[in-house]
């Protein structure tokens, strides 16, 4: 399995990305970013996360991380949670891999690290993932981690999504197969 580490995706980085300044965003992040971080869907996310962090500064350390891999420190994607744990101790995981790095195990490695992050916080009891029913890659990514289907919802951005949850202490690392 690939290994990733996280670098904070802070407000200064997101602001630079929203300004279309990839060089400044990379300098702020301390790692090189690609045009993937300037795609329309990413820009929507940075705008949303900045608003979320403005409303609740304590949410910042939950919301965004750059997934960095390998000795050259390639940024393969990003991941985080939709916010801090709710009153029931649930966090919703979110992650995305740059298309240039897909189908190489980085999504699974990113999810593994996010589950570790969640398990390290005593306030987290459950991790949720919401996935479009036709997103075979994401469904395959969560396989082996102990997620169970618990329902569905309509997401204004992505349409119908299936909800999966796993008790954080029972989340298992998938086999190396």
C-alpha positions as CSV (number, residue, x, y, z in Angstrom):
1,X,0.0,0.0,0.0
2,X,1.1,3.6,-0.7
3,X,1.8,5.9,2.1
4,X,0.8,9.5,2.3
5,X,1.3,12.2,4.8
6,X,-0.7,15.4,5.1
7,X,0.2,19.1,4.8
8,X,-2.4,21.6,6.0
9,X,-4.5,23.1,3.3
10,X,-4.9,26.5,5.1
11,X,-6.8,29.6,4.3
12,X,-3.8,31.3,2.6
13,X,-3.4,28.4,0.2
14,X,-7.1,28.3,-0.6
15,X,-7.2,32.1,-1.1
16,X,-4.3,31.9,-3.5
17,X,-6.0,29.0,-5.4
18,X,-9.2,31.1,-5.7
19,X,-7.1,33.9,-7.1
20,X,-5.8,31.5,-9.7
21,X,-2.2,32.0,-8.4
22,X,-0.8,28.4,-8.4
23,X,2.8,29.6,-7.6
24,X,1.6,31.6,-4.5
25,X,-0.5,28.6,-3.4
26,X,2.4,26.3,-3.8
27,X,4.7,28.7,-1.8
28,X,2.1,29.0,0.9
29,X,1.7,25.2,1.1
30,X,5.4,24.5,1.0
31,X,4.8,21.9,-1.7
32,X,4.2,22.1,-5.5
33,X,0.6,22.1,-6.5
34,X,-0.8,21.2,-10.0
35,X,-3.6,22.7,-12.1
36,X,-5.8,20.0,-10.6
37,X,-6.2,22.3,-7.6
38,X,-7.6,25.0,-9.9
39,X,-10.4,22.9,-11.4
40,X,-13.9,24.3,-11.1
41,X,-15.0,21.6,-8.6
42,X,-11.9,22.3,-6.5
43,X,-12.5,26.1,-6.6
44,X,-16.1,25.5,-5.3
45,X,-14.6,23.4,-2.4
46,X,-12.0,26.0,-1.5
47,X,-14.6,28.7,-1.4
48,X,-16.9,26.5,0.7
49,X,-14.1,25.6,3.1
50,X,-13.0,29.2,3.6
51,X,-16.5,30.1,4.5
52,X,-16.8,27.2,6.9
53,X,-13.5,28.1,8.5
54,X,-14.6,31.8,8.9
55,X,-17.8,30.6,10.6
56,X,-16.0,28.2,12.9
57,X,-12.2,28.6,13.1
58,X,-11.9,25.4,15.2
59,X,-13.1,23.5,12.1
60,X,-9.9,24.4,10.1
61,X,-7.8,21.5,11.2
62,X,-10.5,19.1,10.3
63,X,-11.3,20.4,6.8
64,X,-8.4,20.3,4.5
65,X,-5.1,18.5,4.0
66,X,-2.9,18.0,1.0
67,X,-2.0,14.4,0.5
68,X,1.7,14.2,-0.1
69,X,3.6,11.1,-1.2
70,X,7.0,9.8,-1.9
71,X,10.5,11.2,-1.5
72,X,9.9,14.0,-4.0
73,X,6.9,15.2,-2.0
74,X,4.4,14.9,-4.9
75,X,1.0,16.2,-4.0
76,X,-1.3,13.4,-5.1
77,X,-4.6,14.9,-3.9
78,X,-6.4,16.3,-0.9
79,X,-8.5,14.9,2.0
80,X,-10.1,15.9,5.2
81,X,-13.5,15.9,6.9
82,X,-16.6,18.0,6.3
83,X,-16.1,19.5,9.7
84,X,-15.4,18.6,13.3
85,X,-17.3,15.7,15.0
86,X,-21.0,16.4,15.5
87,X,-22.8,16.0,18.8
88,X,-23.0,12.2,18.2
89,X,-19.3,12.0,17.4
90,X,-19.6,11.5,13.7
91,X,-17.3,13.0,11.1
92,X,-17.7,12.7,7.3
93,X,-14.7,11.9,5.3
94,X,-13.9,13.5,1.9
95,X,-10.9,13.0,-0.3
96,X,-9.9,13.3,-4.0
97,X,-6.9,12.2,-6.0
98,X,-5.4,14.2,-8.9
99,X,-6.3,12.3,-12.1
100,X,-2.5,12.1,-12.9
101,X,-2.1,9.8,-9.8
102,X,-5.3,7.8,-9.9
103,X,-5.5,4.0,-9.9
104,X,-2.2,3.7,-8.0
105,X,-3.5,3.2,-4.4
106,X,-3.4,6.9,-3.3
107,X,-7.1,7.2,-2.5
108,X,-6.9,4.1,-0.2
109,X,-3.7,5.4,1.4
110,X,-5.4,8.8,2.0
111,X,-8.5,7.2,3.5
112,X,-6.2,5.1,5.8
113,X,-4.6,8.2,7.1
114,X,-7.9,10.0,7.6
115,X,-9.3,7.0,9.5
116,X,-6.1,7.1,11.7
117,X,-6.7,10.9,12.3
118,X,-10.3,10.2,13.3
119,X,-9.4,7.3,15.6
120,X,-6.8,9.5,17.3
121,X,-9.5,12.0,18.5
122,X,-11.5,10.8,21.5
123,X,-14.6,12.8,20.4
124,X,-14.9,10.8,17.2
125,X,-17.1,7.6,17.3
126,X,-18.2,7.2,13.7
127,X,-16.8,8.0,10.3
128,X,-19.2,8.5,7.4
129,X,-18.6,8.4,3.6
130,X,-21.2,9.6,1.1
131,X,-20.6,8.2,-2.4
132,X,-22.6,8.4,-5.7
133,X,-24.0,4.9,-6.4
134,X,-22.3,4.9,-9.8
135,X,-18.8,5.9,-8.5
136,X,-17.2,2.5,-8.7
137,X,-13.8,3.8,-7.9
138,X,-14.9,5.3,-4.6
139,X,-17.0,2.3,-3.7
140,X,-13.9,0.1,-4.3
141,X,-11.8,2.5,-2.2
142,X,-13.9,2.1,1.0
143,X,-14.1,-1.7,0.6
144,X,-12.2,-3.5,3.3
145,X,-12.5,-0.7,5.8
146,X,-15.6,-2.0,7.5
147,X,-18.1,0.6,6.2
148,X,-21.7,-0.4,6.2
149,X,-24.4,1.1,4.0
150,X,-26.8,3.1,6.2
151,X,-29.0,5.0,3.8
152,X,-28.9,7.7,1.1
153,X,-29.3,11.4,0.7
154,X,-29.7,14.0,-2.0
155,X,-26.6,16.3,-2.3
156,X,-27.2,19.6,-4.0
157,X,-23.7,19.4,-5.6
158,X,-23.4,15.7,-6.4
159,X,-27.0,14.3,-6.6
160,X,-28.0,11.1,-5.0
161,X,-25.4,9.6,-2.7
162,X,-25.3,6.3,-0.7
163,X,-24.3,6.8,3.0
164,X,-21.8,4.4,4.6
165,X,-20.6,4.5,8.2
166,X,-18.1,2.6,10.3
167,X,-17.4,2.9,14.1
168,X,-14.0,4.5,14.1
169,X,-12.5,1.9,16.5
170,X,-13.6,-0.9,14.1
171,X,-12.3,0.7,10.9
172,X,-9.9,-1.8,9.5
173,X,-7.1,-1.4,7.1
174,X,-7.7,-3.2,3.9
175,X,-5.5,-6.2,2.9
176,X,-2.5,-5.4,0.8
177,X,-4.1,-7.3,-2.1
